[in-house]
Each structure stands twice: as C-alpha cells, then as structure tokens.
Amino acid sequence: MQDLHAAARRCLDAVDPGEKVRLTFDTFARLQAGELAATESGPAAEPIRLPGRPERPRLVSTRDLKQRGLGTPEGRIALVHAIAHIEFNAIDLAWDAVYRFRGKPDAYYLDWASCANDEARHFMMLQGRLGELGHAYGDFDAHNGLWEMAEKTAHSDTARMALVPRVLEARGLDVTPGMMERLRHQKDERTVAILEVILREEVAHVAAGTRWFHWCCARDGIEPEATFATLLNDYMNGSLRGPFNLEARREAGFSESELAWLVTL
C-alpha cells in the first residue's frame, strides 16, 4: 500500500498541465482500486508553496487583466480561457486538501481526490474547446486568487473547507448560469454544453466542502453558521457579491438561514 499524501504531492508538483492531468487520473484510479491510502507514517506536510505551473499563462493582479466583451469572438475565447484557468487551479486545490490535512476519515480523502479527478476532466474539456477556437491554455493572462486563498488557509482545515469550496468555488454556481445564457445568445452551444457539465458537478464539490466544514466544526465543538460568518468576515471583510444561485447552493448544503443571511450581505 502506497501513501496517498505522497501521490497527492506528485500531482501538485507536476508542471506540465498534461502531466498533472495524467497523474491526477492515475492517482484517483489507484485510490479507487485500493492501492493508495492516507497514512501517518510518511513525512509531515511541507509549508504551502506554489504548485507546479507552466510558464504561461502569465499571472497578474485582477485589476491588470484586460477586460473583453463577451459579445466578441476574442471575449468568448478569453472567457473559456479564464474558466480553464480556474479548473486548472482547482486540481491543485483539491490535491492540497488531500496532501495538507492529515488524520481525516477515508471518505474525506476520497471526496477530494474525486474532486481533483473531476477538475482535471473539466480542464481537458475546456482545453479542447480552446483548441477548437484556435487557442491554447496560456494564451491569455490570468490571476492567482484561488491559490492565494489556499495559502491563507493552509493552517486551518476549517477555514479551508469554509472559504475555498463554500465561497470561491461556490461563486461558480452563482455566475455560470448567466454565462451560459449569454453564450446561448452568441450561438456557442458547444461551450454551453461544457459549462452544463461543470455546473452540475461543481454542486457536488461545494457539497463536499459543506460536509467537511461541518465535520470540522463538530470535531471542534463550534457552531457552523456562526463560524462561517466569522471566517468570512476575517478573511474577506464579510463581503460576498450576489446574486446567488439559491437552488444550487441548497443542493450544495447551504441552509435556509445561511441563504437568507447571504442575500443581506
């Protein structure tokens, strides 16, 4: 039996996107086959650092990203690239959740390895779509906001579960339906079909965040909704932008009282 944490580290360290995807698919398959397990005998998790990344895309601050209208061909391609970048980052976010946080139930590691596998598949679909549109991943600048939140929450599994899947990834649940509608107006049904798959599967990823956030709160004897509000205030100044996809968030485990609170922010 080989160590799942070490396998997750190899996925994180892979620089080439194709290699990261290949290792992700292989690692998840081996975990499902019972060839990998999370053990306590290996080395402790290293301090968080940047995962393996290709030289491109160039990472810039969000304010330096060029704004392109979705009504233009270049704007639609840039949107596909931006979503591909999110999915590429999400592979590393899921593997870091496996690598960094030790002593969890087997179901925790299976959940996040499964998420990594999904994100790798999403990335491949979007990379293929970019190719159809005459471009490749790396052709546009991108930002590092998702991984920056991973760095900020590396010390706390509770904060990580609250803020990465239930805030940053949940934002995708909110904005994707609107993007799909605008793309339909542009007759881009090929991209819409990909986003439909991603939206459906991202609900389960946010639900995993909810499930393990509640698990962490139960372990520590703290109330989940009050803790979520406190973490949101501490890390994001209590600010979330609506509108919110309430139906998808319900499916992902948000309570009615949480949803009522969110729409007041």
Secondary structure, 3 states (H helix, E strand, C coil): CEEHHHHHHHHHHCCCHHHHHHHHHHHHHHHHCCCEECCCCCCCCCCCCCCCCCCCCCECCHHHCCCCCCCCHHHHHHHHHHHHHHHHHHHHHHHHHHHHCCCCCHHHHHHHHHHHHHHHHHHHHHHHHHHHCCCCCCCCCECCHHHHHHHHCCCCHHHHHHHHHHHHHHHHHHHHHHHHHHHHHCCCHHHHHHHHHHHHHHHHHHHHHHHHHHHHHHHHCCCHHHHHHHHHHHHHCCCCCCCCCHHHHHHCCCCHHHHHHHCCC
